[in-house]
Amino acid sequence: MNRFPQMVPPARYPGLLATLPVSAAIVAISAGVLVLVGWAQDLETLKRVLPRLVAMNPTTALLFILSGAALLLIAKPGPARLKFASRALAGVVAFVALIKFVDVFANWLPNVDTVLFAAKLQDVRDHLPNRMAPNTALNFLLVGLALATVNAQRKRFSFSQALAILVGFGALLPITGYAYGTRAFQGHPAFIPMAIHTAVVFLILALGVFFVSRSAPLTQVFLSNEPSGILARRLFPLAVILTLCLGWIRLWGERHDLYDNEFGTALFAIALSILLAFLVRWAIWTIGRLEEERAAANLRLQELNRRKDEMIAVVSHDLCSPLTGFRMVIDLLRENPAEASGELLDLMDHSAKRMVSMVRGLLDVAKLQSNAAALEFGDVIVSEVIRESMEPLRMNANAKHIRLELVTAPDEPVIRADRLRVSQIFNNLLSNAVKFTSDGGEVTVTVAKHGKGVRAKVLDTGLGIPQTDLPHVFDKFYQASTKSTAGETGTGLGLAIVRELVLRHGGRIEVDSAVNRGTTFTLFLPAEPPPQAALNPETGGPRSA
């Protein structure tokens, strides 16, 4: 079987990061709506996640909804009025956060965080009135400014991304405080701390704002499939997470009197050094592996380019031959127009048929490889199709005293396939078998049930295929060194079309051969086609059966 070298699959992370802004917007909107429902229906789980934690302020939830809506409008392409609406929403978020700041430090503006559900904001479990924490207001101010300045970026600096990084830091600090049990990290002592789910939503929102602009300098680094982008995606989150984990382990050991503060500091420094050394070693290994993959990809591209040049040369030569026949007939007719014999017309007809066959083969291969050829699936009995394909070949086979035989199994299943295309598969395989089998030989086809499908073998006692040619028999325009017994020439597209048709049905095909010992093509067709084959590529809907 022809085994083409597989290209390195594209990284999944750039695609996931590109969808992050929309996902972050949905998370922010959903979290805000759920918290407001919790306040309206007195559902503590929606308000505070866990009973011992503080509840998210209702105004905080509303600002998350507005921030998520603004981010969603920016992330989704749309008319200019939607972009204006996103900036307006971002301005509202920043303005409300600014009012809260003035309220905290000057104490002369109305409390915007007590507008919603004012009667429910006092809860003895919180020890303090449920008021928006100053660090929460600061994060909303930064989020509003970041969303309003997404398009205001320079070649090497994005103001929006810088603000998003600050928002991420402002969210990571209370998350770390909750994980470490450090109240000072969670917010100002005079206010209830930032709620844990508030901090998590801020962190997700910061990531969404950071990646919302595909043209921003740092975004291009993380989305790149170059070694720098791959290292950034892998090393940055790993370094942050492992460092925070080491800090938690250090505090846990000190609180349980496993060691004192000095020993804990030394242990943390040593562990951090080992971690950095590990990350550096991993970065070196990753770069080396990426360079090896790039070198292998370059070699494959060079091989494909060489094969493309060979294909162009073969196509040029094969198209030139029938055109030369036409030119010869035209020259003869010009010299003596009265002698338009049947032999000359036959020569022109043969040349025209050869050119049409080659062009049709090229179109078939191109359509199949691009999924542009729609397959019409229905119930098919493979042995019946093979029997029909054998009939037109019996005249040529009898002329060479070749015995055609079909062996079927009684339990052969009915499969879902394109009957016309299955017929095309066996027409090509059987015509090749007859073409390359000497007088008095045999061509045998066996059909049997195999797993959830049908396995068919086309065996001949012909000249065989050299081992050096086997890996390329399914290549377009490849002509094996074995010459047909009747001197016939082909276009070199038949087996390429067979392979593409088998793959489109979700099957597989293999070839086994040896010189002067015949050739065996073994193919498997599943009982049901793959889901992608059942869709019409032109309409996106199901194909008719």
N, C-alpha and C positions, 0 to 999 in steps of 0.2 A: 504493500500500500504506500502511496506517496505521502510522506510526512513532511509538511512544510514547517520550517522553524517558526515558532510562535513569538510574536513581538511582545515586549514587556508591557503588561497591561497598564493603563494610565492610573495614577494614584487616585484613590477615592476621596482623600481628604479635601482637595481643592473644591470638588463639587459640593461636599458637605458644608464647607466654610462659606461657599457662595450662597447657600440657602439659609445660613444662620440668621441674617437680619429678619427675614420673614418669620422664622421660628421664634426668635426672641420677641418680636412684636406680638405674636399670638400668645406666648407665655405671659407677657406683661398684662395684656388685655384680660386674659382668662383669670390670672391671679387677682387682678383688681375687681373683676365681676364677682368672683367667689367670695372675696372678703366682704364686699358690700352686701351680698346675700346673707352672709353670716351675721353681720350687724343688724340687718333687717329682720332676720328670723331668729336671732339669739342663738346661733349655732357656734359654740365656742371652738369647735375643731376648725372651722373655716376662718375664724378670726385670729386664732393664736397657735394653730397646729397641735401643740401639746399644752396640757393644762398648766404646767409650771412656767411656761414661756409667756411673754407679753404679747398683746394683740396688736395687729397692724391698725394704724389710725385710718378712719374712713376717708379723710382727705388724701392721705397717702395712696390709698387704693384708687381713688378717682384720678390722681395724677399719673398713676401707672397706666390707667386706661388711655388717658390722653397721650402719654408718651408712646405707648405701643401703637396707637392709631397714627401718630405722626411718623413713626419709624416705618410702619406698613405702607403709608402713602409714598414715602421716599424710596422704599425698596422696590415697589411695583412700578413699572413704567406706565405713564399716563400723561394726560394733558397738563399744560402749565398751571391751570387753576387748582389741580390737585397738589402740585408742588407748593403753591401759595398757601393752600389749606394746611399742609404739613408744617410750614413755617409759622403759620398762625397758631396752631396747636402747641408747637414748641415754645412760642412766645408766651402763651398762657401758662404753661408749666413753669417757665423761668420766672414769670411775674408773680405767681402765687408763692413760689419758693422765696423770692426776694421780700415779699410782704411778711412772710414768716420770720425772716432774718431781722427785719426792722422791728417786728413785734418782740423778738427775743432780746435785742440789744437796746432798743429805745422804749419799748413797752408803751407805744401810743397808737398803734394801728389795731384794727379788730383781729381777733384770733381766727384766722382762716381755717385752722384745724379743728374748730369746734362748731362749724356750720352744720355739718352732717351728724345726725344722731347725738345731739348735744346731751340729751338726758341719759344716754347710756355710756358716756365716756368715763364716768367715775366708777371704778371697780376696785374693791378692797384687795383683790388678788394682785393688782399692779402696784399697790402701795403709793403710787403717784397718779395724778390725773392722766388719762391717755391723750397726751399732746405730742405732736410731731417733734421728734428729736432734732437738735440743730444739725447733726451730721446728715440726717435724712433730708432736711431742707437744702443743705449744701449740695448733696448729690443731685437733687432735682434741679437746682440752679445750673449745675454743670451739664446735666442731661439736656435741659432746654437749650442751653447755648450750643452744645454739640450738635443737636438736631437742626438748629437754625443755621449752622455754619458748615454743613456737610460739603457744600460745593465751593466754599471759600478755602481753597488749598493752593499751596505753591508747589513747585517742582519737587522739592525735597522735604516739605513739611506740611502736615495737615493739622490745622488748629482743632478740627473736630476729633481727630484721633487722639490728640494730646489730652483733650478734655475727657474722652472715653477712658483713657488709661487712668486718669485721676478718679473717675467714677468707679472703675474696677478696684482701685486701691482702697477707696472709701468703703466699698462693699466687702472686700476681703478682710479688712481690719475687724469689723464686728463678728464676721464668721469665725475668724481666728480667736476672738475673745470668747465666743460661745464654746468653741472646741477646747480652749485652754482653761476656761472657767475664770477669765480675767474681766472683771466688770469695767475697768478703765477703758478697755478696747471697744466696749459696746456703745458708748455714748457719754454725754455730759451727766454728772451725778445728779443735777437738779431736774433732769427729765428722765422719763422711762427710756430704757435703751432701745436702739433700733431693733425691731423684731427680726427674728432669724429668717423668716420667709421674705421680709422686706429686703434684707441683705442679699439673699440668693437671687431674687428678681432683679435687683440692681446689677449684680454681677453678670447675669444673662443679658440684660439690656445693654450693658457696657460692651459686651462682645458683639451684640447685634449692631450697635452704632459704629464700632471699630471697623467692621467688615462691610458696612453698607455701601461704601464708595469703592468700586472695583479699581479706580484709577489712582487711589491714594498710594503713596510710596510704600508704607508698611504693609498694606493689604497685598500689593503685588509680590512682596517678599514671601508672605505666608501662602499665597495661592500658586506660587511658582512651582513647577516640577523640576526645577534645577536643584542641585545638591543643597544650595543655601536655603531654599524653601522647604525641602524635606527635613533638613536639620532643625529649622525653626519650628516646624509643626511638631517634631518629636521631642526636642530637647527642652523647649520653653515650658510646656505644661509639666513635664516630668521633673524639671529642676524645682519649680514652685511647689509641687505637691510633696516631693520627697523632703525638701527643706522644712516645710510646715510639719510634716510627720516627725522629723527628727526633733524639732522644737517641742512638740507635744510629748514625745518620749522622755525628753530631758525633764520637763516639768513634772510629769507623772512619777518619775524616779525620785525627784526631790521631795514631792509631797508624801510619798510613801517611805521616806527616810532610808532610801537605798544608798544615797550618797549625799554629800553636802553641796552647796552652791558652787564652790570652786572646782570640785571634781566634776560636777555636771557641766560647767562651762568648758573645761578641758575636754571632756568626753564629746560634747557637741562640736567643738572645733575639729577634733580628730575625725569624727564621723562625717563632718561636712567636707573635710579634705579628701577623705576616701571617696565620698560621693562625687566630688568634682573630678577626681582622677578617673573614676569609673565613667563619668559622662564624657570626658575628653577621649578616653579610650574607645568608647562607643561611637563618638563622632568620627574618629579616625577610621574605625572599621566600617561605618556606614558610608563614608566618602569613598573608601576603597571599593566597596561592593557596588556603589553607584557608578564608579568609573569603569568597573568591569562590565556592568550591564550596558553602559554607554558604548564601550568598545565593541561588545558583542552586537549591539544594535547597529552600529556603524558597519560592521562586517556584513550583517544581514541586508542592510540597505545597499551596500556595494554589490552584493550578490543579486538582489532584485533588480538593480540598475543594469547589471550585466545581462540578466535574463531578458530584461525589457529591450535592450539593444539587439539581442539575438532574435527576439520575437519580431521586432520591426524589420530586421533583415529577412527573416523567413517570410513574413507577410508580403514584403516588397517582391521577393523572388517568386512566391506562389501566385501573386496577382499579375506579375509580369509575364508568366508563361502563357496563360490564356489570352492575354492582350497581344502577345506576339503572334498567337494563332490567328486572331482577328486580323492583325496587320498583314500577315502573309496572304490570307484570303482576299483582303482588299486590294493588295498589290497585284495578285493574279487576275482579279476581275477588272482592274484598270487596264492591264495589258491586253486582256481578251474578254470583253464584257459578254460576248455571246456564249462562252463556255462556263456558264453557272451550273456546274454539275451537282448531283446529289452528294458526292463525296465532299465537295467544298462546303455545302450547306451543313453536312453532318459535322465537319470540323468546327464550323462556327457554333453549331448547336452544342457540341461537347464543351467548347471553351466557355460559352455563356452559362451552361449548367454548372460548370466548375466554379466560376466566379460567384454565381448566385448562392451555391452551396456554402462557399467560404464566407460570404457576407452574412448569410443567415446564421451560420455557426457563430460568427463573431457577435452578432446581435443577441443570440440565445445565451451565450456565456456572459455577456455584459449585463443582460437583464437578470439572469439568475444570481449573479454575484452581488448585484445592487438591490435584490429583492423586489425588482420592478415587474417581474413576471408573476401574475396571479395564478395560483393553482386551484383547480376545481376539484374538491374532494368528494368522493362517493365510495360506495361499497365496491371492492375490487377483489376478485379471485386471481392471484398472480399467475397460476398455471394456465388459466384461460387466456390471459394476455400473451403469455409466452407462446402458446399454441398458435394464436393468430399471427404473432411475429414470425413464426417459423415458415408459414405457408408461402410468402413471397420469395423466400430464400431457397425453397426446395429445387427450383429449376437450376440455379447455380450449383447447388450441392449435388444434384444428380449428374450434372455435366462433369463434375470432378469425382463422381462415385463416392461422395462423402455421406455417411449415414447420420441423419439427424434423429436424436432420441430425446424424449421428455419423460422423466420419472417423477411422479407426484406421490405424496403421502396421503392416506385416506383422511387424516385429521387436519388437513391444511385449513387454517382459519381464514375468514374474510377480513380484510384490512380496509382502513380508510385511506384512500390515496387518489391521486389524479390519474385516471386510467390512460389518458393520452400520453402523459409524461412517463408513466411506467412502461408503456409500449415503446416510447422513444428510447428508454434505457436499454431494453432487451433487443430492439432493432440494431442499435449500435454494437452491443456486445456480440450478438449472433453473427452480424455481417462481418465483423472483424474475425470471428472464429472461422467462418467459412473462407474468408479471404486468405488467411495465413495457414490453412490446413492443406496438406498435399493430397494428391489423388489417393482415394482409397482410405482416407482417414475417418475419424469419428468426431462428432460434436454432441455432447450430452449435457442436458440441463436437468438438475435435480431440484425439487422444491419440497421443503419440509417445514413443519412448525418449529419455531425456535424461541423459547421464552414467550414474551408477549408480542409476537410478530411472526414473520416469515423469513426463512433463510433460503436463498437460491444460489446454486453454483452452476457456472457455465464452464464446462471442461472441454478442451479440444486436444487432439493429438498432433498439433501443428508444429511449426518450426520453433516455437518458444521465443522468449525474450531474454537477451543477455542480462546478467546481474547488474551491470553498470547502467542499464537503461531502466530497470525497474523503478527506482525512486522518482523517475520523471515521466512515467507513462501517462499520468493525468495532467501534465502540464500542457498549456495551450501551445499549439503548433509544433509539439515535440514529435519527431518521427523516429521511431526505433530503427536500429541498424538492420533489423530483420526485414527482408523484402517479401512482398506478397507473392504467393505462388502463381498468380495470374498476371503479374506485372501491373496491377492496379495501384493507383496512388490516391491518397486521401488528403484531407485538409489539415489533419493533426488536431482537430477540434472535437472529434467524437467522444473520446474518453474524458476530456475536460468537461463536456456537457453532461456525461453520465455521472461523474463525480458530483457536480453541482446539484443535479436533480436528486440524487440519493441523499445528499446533505439537506436539501430543502424539505425532504420528507422525514427528516429526523433519523435517517439511517446511516449506515456506514458501508464501505466497500474496501476490499483488499484484493491484492493480486499476488499469485505465486506462479513462478515459471522457471524453466530451465531450457537452455538451447537444445533443440531436437527432442525434447520430452514433453512438449505441449505447455499449455497455459490454463490456469484456473482462476476465474474471477468469482469471488465470494461476496455476496452483498446481503445485508439485513435490512428489512423494512418493518418498522413498528406497526402494531395494530392501530394505533392512534397517532396522528401527526402531532408535532410539538405545538404549543399554543401560538407561538409567533408565526408559524406557517399557516395557521388557520385564519389569519387576518389579511385582508386585501390591502397591500401597501399603498394603493392609490386612494382608497376611501377610509381606511382605518376600521372598516366593519368586517363582519364575517363573510367569507366567500360562500358562494352557493355550492350545494352538494351535488 
